[in-house]
Amino acid sequence: MANPPRRQLGATGVQISPIGLGCMGMSEFYGKADDAKSTALLHHALDVGMNFFDTADMYGPWTNERLLGAALRDRRDEAVICTKFGIMRDENGGWLGTNGKPEYVRACCDGSLGRLGVDTIDLYYQHRVDPKTPIEETVGAMAELVKAGKVRFLGLSEATPEQLRRAHAVHPITALQTEYSLWSRDPEAELLATCKELGITFVAYSPLGRGFLTGAIKSPDDFAADDFRRNNPRFKGENFAKNLALVGAVRSMAAEKGSTPAQLALAWILHQGEHIVSIPGTTKQTRFDENQAANDVTLGAAELAFLDEHLAVGAAAGARY
């Protein structure tokens, strides 16, 4: 790709791909992992000029960072590496809650640096806000990592506008990561505007509705036995059928435009503001290439209005988790 598209990361001047790559599914949650296949995809992503990679210490747990670090090691300068801390898990993958204590922040950062095999993390997120620790204390510890040269920029994930403002007052927050898609539009209430006001990049995760908006999922039986979507409220019972009807509107417009439903869903996100990027996840090169092509899909006012009408805020049946 001669001139890959770019958007600015917060107020940093760093240029990132508008459609990045979420790496979580390469290690867990969506079926059996294939490290060789994932490594080949990561190399392909770099080859076509995509530079925005997202992982977290808890993915695997602890294996996804190693996978990403090993794949990017010889091409470190081509990648913007983002990882996260704050959700605790045990050796068996059990969930132990959240932690934002300063000593935990420091320990997690050192662990991630080691697994990634890098000297500096480009963007370091608090994965979930710890209700037991004032966010000022957590971000204060994160700011110390910046001063130490271990981290370049700071981010938060699933934080409220009020939490984001408090954090930003301690140290500039570069990015906020939150679920956002045609069927998860809650950030439009206040978060998107807050990010724009503060000069913060909004990073949309699960921009394809965990695969649902691609139109490829026709039945809960399409999921592997260990796929976490089997137990997700939006993929169960009556909710599944209701949500399938929503996808019909995306499929029909995509067919008219000569694009795929996934490309339409990703293009819609990019049309919501220049400060917004997304990180769809995949383990397949064909899907990755399909997603990247969404950079070239344009939507007119009438098309955006159609999607607003058929996939309005709150239209999806069932809770996100």
N, C-alpha and C positions, 0 to 999 in steps of 0.2 A: 504494500500500500504506500504509494508515493507521498501522499499528504494526508495522513490519518487525521480524523476530526479530533479536536481538543476543546476542553472547557477548563477555566481556571479553578484551581483548588483553593477555595476560600479566598483570603487576601494574600496568599503566599507568592503568587506569580508562577507557581508550578502548574504546568499544563497536563491534564489527565484525559483519558478516554471517556467520552460521555456514556458509553456502555462498557463497563468493566467486566470483571469475572469474579463471581462468588465461588470460592473453592470448597465450601463446606461439604457439599454432596460427593466430593471425590473421596472422602474418608468415612462418611457416616450418614445415617438417616434415610437415604434414598436407595438402599440396596447394597449389594456387594461391591467393595472397593477393588479397583484395578490400577495400581500405582504406575505401571508401565504405560497404560493407555492415558492416564491423567498427565503424566510427565510429557508425553508426546503432544497433548493438547496445550499444555502450558508453553512449550517451545513454539508451537504453531501460533499461539496468541502473540508472542513476541515478534515472530516473523512477519505478521501482518500489521504490526505497529500498535497493538493494544498494550497499554502499559499500567493498568489499574487493577491490582490483585488484592482480594479480600480474604482473610482467614481469621482464626481466633485460637487461643490456647486450648479452649474446651472442645474443639472439633476433633473427634477421634476417640477419646480425648488425647490431646498432645501429639497426635500423629500428622495432622494436616499441615502444621507449621513445618515439620521436617520435610514433608513431601514438597511443599512450595519452595522452601529454602534450597533444597537439593536441586530442584529443576531450574532455579533462577541463578544459582551460584556463579556460573561463568558469565552471566549477562546482567549482573546486579545493576549496572548503571542504566539499563533500559527499563527498569521496573519501579513503580511506586508501590511499595509493600505496606499493606495495612493489616494490623492485627488487633486483638482485643483481649481484655482481662476482665475479671469480675464475677464470672459464673463459676462456682466451684464444683468439681466432680471428683469422685474417688477412682481408684485403680480399675474398678469394674464398670465404670461409666455412670455410676449412680450420681444423683443430683444432691448437692449439699448446700444450696442457697447462694446468696450473693455476698461479696466482700469488697468494700472500698477503703479499708484501713490503710494508712500510709505504708506500713511495713509490708503489707500484702502486695500493694502496688509495686513496690521496689523489687520484691522477690519475683513477682510475675514477669516483670520486664526483663530481668536477667535470664529467667527461664526461656522466654520467647526469643531473646537475642541468641541464646545458645542453640535452640532448635532450628531457628531460621539460618543460623550461620552467618549473621551480618553484624556489623558494628553499630548500625543505627537503624531504627524502625522509622519509616517515613511518616506514618500516621498511626497513632496509638489511641485506641478507643477504650472508654469504660463501657463494658458490654451491657450492663444493667446498673442503674443507680442503686446503691446500697441504702435502704431506708434507715439503717442503724448508724450510718456514718454521714455527717454533714458533707455535702458535695464540695464545700470549700476545702475541707481537709483532703479529700481524694484528689481534687484538681491541683491543690497545692503540692502534693507529692508528685503528681504527674509533671508539674512545671519544673520540679527539681531534676527530673529525668531529661528535660529539654536542656537545662543548664549544664548537665553532665555530658551532653552530646549523645545520649543513648536514644533519644527520640527527637524527631524534627518538629512534628505538629501533633496537636491534641484533638481528640474527638470524643463524642458521647453517642450512645445508642439507646433509643427508646426513652429519651428524657423528655420531660414536659417543658413548655416554654419558660415557665418560672425557674425550673432547675437549670435550663440552658443559660438564662440571663445571669443567674448567680455564679455559675461556673465561668462564664465569659468575663465576669468582673474580676476573677482571680487571675486568669491567664487566657489569652485569646483562644477561642475554640474554632478550629478550622473546618470541622465537618460534623454533621449530625446524621446518624444512620437510623432509619426507622422504616418499618414496612410501609410500602406505598405502591398501589397499583389501581387498575380500573375497578377492582372489587374491594380495595382497602383504602378508602379516601379520607380517613380521619385527619391526616396531617393538614388538609386544606382548611380546617377550622381556624388554626392559628400558627401551627409550626412552620409552614412554608413561608409565611409572611415574616415571622420572627427571624428565621434564617436569612432571608433576603435583607432585612433591616440591619442585621449585625454583620453582614458580609460573610456568612457561613454557607458552605456547600451542603446541600441536602442530598444524602445518598440513599436512594430507594432500594431496599432489599426485598426479595420475593416480588419483583416487579411483574412476574408472569403468574402471580397467584399460586405459587408452588407448582407450576406446570399446568394448572387448570385452564388458564387463559390461552394456552397454545391450541386448544381444541383437540388435543391428542388423547385426552382422558375421557373415556366414554362410560366407564363403570368402576366402582371400587375394586373390582376384581383385577383391574389393570395393574394394581400395586403389588410389589413383592411382599412376602410375608413379614419382613422386618422393616417395611417402609412406614415411617411414622405417620404418614397421611391417613393410614387406615383408621387411626384413632383421633384424627383432627375433626372437630365439629362440622366444618364446612364440607367434608368429604363423606359424611355419614347420612344414611336414611333419607328423609324428606329433604334435608338441606342439599344433598347432592343433586337431586332432581331439579330443585328450584334454581340452583346455581348453574346447572347445565343450560337452562334456558337463557341465562345472561350471556353465556358464551356464544349463543346463537347469533346475537347482534354483532359481536366482534367478527365471527366467521363470515357473516353476510357482507359486511363492509370490506373485509379483507379480500373476499372474492371479487368484489366490484373493482377494487384498486389494483388487483394483481399482486397483492402481497400475502404474507401468511398472517394468521391471527397473532402470533408472537411478535412479528414485526410491527403490526398495528398497535399492540399494547405497549411496546417499548417506545415507539414514536410518540404516542400520546403523552407519556411521561416527559420526554424531552421537550414537548411543546408547552409544558406547564411553567417553564422558566429557565433562564440561562444558568441559574445557580443550582440546577438539579441534574444529577447523574443517576445511573442505576447499575446494579451489579447482579444481573441474572446468573444463575449457576447452571452448569451443565458438565457432563463428562464426555460428550460427543462432539467431534469436530464439525460435523454437519450442522448441528444445532448452534454451535458457537458462530459459525459463518453466517447462518441465517439471522442470528441476533445482531451481529455486527452490521448487516445490511440494512437494519432498521434506521441507521444513521441517515440513510438516503430517502426515507419515506417522509413525505410532507402531508400535513393535514390542513384542510381549509376550515373556515369558520363554520360552515354547515356540517362538515364531518365531525368537528369537535362538539358541536351542539347535539348531534345525533348520539354520540357516545355519552354525553352528559345526561341525556334523557333516558337512555336505556340501561346505563350503569351508574345511576345516581348514588350520591353518598348514602350509605346504609342499605343499599340494594341487596348485598350479599347475605345469604341466609347462614346463620351460625356464627359463633365467636371465632376470632383468629386463632386462639389456642384453647 
